[in-house]
Amino acid sequence: MTNANNAPLTYRDAGVDIDAGDALVDRIKPLAARTMRAGVLGGIGGFGALFEVPKKFAEPVLVSGTDGVGTKLRLAFEWSRHDTVGIDLVAMSVNDILVQGAEPLFFLDYFACGKLSVDTAASVVGGIARGCELAGCALIGGETAEMPGMYPDGEYDLAGFAVGAVDKPKIIDGKSIVPGDVVLGLASSGAHSNGYSLIRKIIDRAGAKPDDDFHGEKLVDVVMAPTRIYVKQMLAALEAHGADIKGMAHITGGGLTENVPRILQKGLSAKLHRSAWTLPPLFQWLQKEGGVADDEMHRVFNCGIGMVVIVPAARADAIADTLRAQGETVYALGEIVEQAEGAAQTTVE
């Protein structure tokens, strides 16, 4: 005797829509096609993506990075802002490998959800493709996982993976940094993708809404501004100035005071001058509404500086001019000094 409990089941009955997945792939292919570059041998659709390291690298060393977007995604869900988090995803990885002198070559993404919305996923992947265009790397593969029961409706998670290359003699490791070198800072586009657990708490405390006016913009546009991608600008500076760029630090989780030390040798410290740049309005608002202490601001947020570049004092102006010509806002933040006993490796005074 048969009943409804014995009726044939399909994957759709279990919550996985294969047709939606196929539709998403069709939407993704033209987005990925816009990111193609020399070296791509196989892209979206294969079991593995093939890439040939460009022959311009005499002694190629592969540099890889992976990251996500963090709790900024919660605001993406709550505020229905899905078109920029893909840029964040790319930026977090490509900026990380850039600081070692690497040119990003290709990118892969992982998108996981409970129930697949083709429109939402396509919006996210559209941002990923845009990020890859800005970074000059190819979106050559990824994975979309529909996992019923794992995520609430309307929510998803993201991970990204970037691979780049640098000639071995040109790896940037900070070992040539000495006292007297100048610390340059490149302006951020906002909070990027860090500190959002605190940002969300401050927004809740302030009772702020996404459509609130914030210095002539909507709060949602300011808070969700995508992470700035520094790749093409910094590669141009590296091409022009070579070994004069001694070290770079991507200001991500840990803010200024915990990221700059990652490129400093023992016995050195970066002395940053608070008067060298103006704290952008978003960070002023976060500090005021959250009652956040200065030290906490500097170790949680980028505070308006998304990338730090350490250069010889005699070349600082020329390198800053090159970066400004590439569209960057550049600040002379401070200098490298000998580390005093018991002192931190980066201070903001």
C-alpha positions, 0 to 999 in steps of 0.5 A, a space after each residue: 500500500 502506497 501513501 504520500 510518505 512513499 511517493 518518489 522524492 526529488 532533490 527539490 523535495 529535499 530543498 535543493 533546486 538544481 535548475 536554479 543552480 544551472 540558471 545561476 551558472 548561466 548568469 555567472 558566465 558572462 560576468 566571469 568572461 569580463 575578467 579574463 586575462 592572459 594565462 587563463 586556459 580553462 574557466 567556469 564550468 570545468 572540474 578545475 580551473 587552469 592557469 598558466 603563470 605568465 612568462 614575464 616572471 623569470 623566477 615566479 613565486 606563487 602567493 596565495 590568500 583567502 578571506 571572507 567578509 565577516 559580519 558585514 554580511 549581517 548588514 547585507 542581509 538586513 539592509 538588502 545590500 548584496 551588490 558590493 560585498 563581492 568586491 569586499 571579498 576580492 579586496 580582502 584577499 588581493 590586497 593581502 597578497 599585494 603587500 608581498 609584491 604579488 600581482 593577483 592572477 586569478 580568484 575563486 569564490 565559495 558561496 553557500 546558502 540554505 535556499 538559492 536565490 538566483 537574483 541574490 547570488 548573481 548580485 553577489 557574484 557580480 560584485 566579485 567579478 567587478 572586484 576582479 576587474 579592479 584587481 586585474 585578476 581572472 575569476 576562473 572558478 568557484 563553488 555554489 553550495 545550496 545546503 537546506 537547514 544550514 542557513 536561514 532563508 535569505 542568508 549566505 556565507 562567502 569565502 574567497 581565494 586569490 593566487 598571485 605571482 611575484 619574481 623571487 628577487 622582488 618579494 617584499 618582506 620588510 627586511 630592508 626597513 631601517 630607522 628614518 624610513 617614512 610611513 605613507 598611508 593610502 586612504 581607505 574607502 570606509 570601514 572596509 570589511 573589519 570591525 563590523 561586530 562593533 559597528 553593528 553594536 554601535 548602530 543598534 545603540 544609536 538607533 540608526 537606520 540605513 536611510 538616515 542622512 549622513 553628511 549628505 549620503 545615506 548611512 547604508 551607502 557609507 557603512 556598506 562602501 566596498 573595500 578599496 582595491 589597491 592592486 593596479 595603483 601599487 603595481 604601477 608604483 612598484 614598476 616605477 620605484 622597485 626596491 624603494 618600496 620596502 614594505 606594505 601592510 594591508 590594514 585589516 583586522 587588528 587596525 593600524 597598531 596590529 597590522 603595521 608590526 607584521 612587516 617590521 623586524 625586531 627592534 623597529 617601531 612605526 611612529 605614526 602622527 595622529 595629526 597627519 590625517 583627519 579621521 573620516 566622518 564615519 569613524 568620528 561618528 563610530 567613536 562618539 556613538 560608541 564611546 570608543 577609546 583611541 587605542 581601541 579605535 586604532 586596533 579595531 578599525 583602519 581609521 581612514 588608512 587602508 594601506 601602509 607603504 614604507 619607503 626611504 625618506 629621500 624617495 617618499 615624495 616621488 613615490 607619493 606623487 606616483 600614487 597620487 597620479 594613480 588616484 590615491 590619497 596619500 598621507 605622510 603618516 610618520 617614520 620608522 624609529 628604533 623600538 624603545 624597551 617595552 614600547 609597542 611596534 606601532 604607536 599613534 601619537 
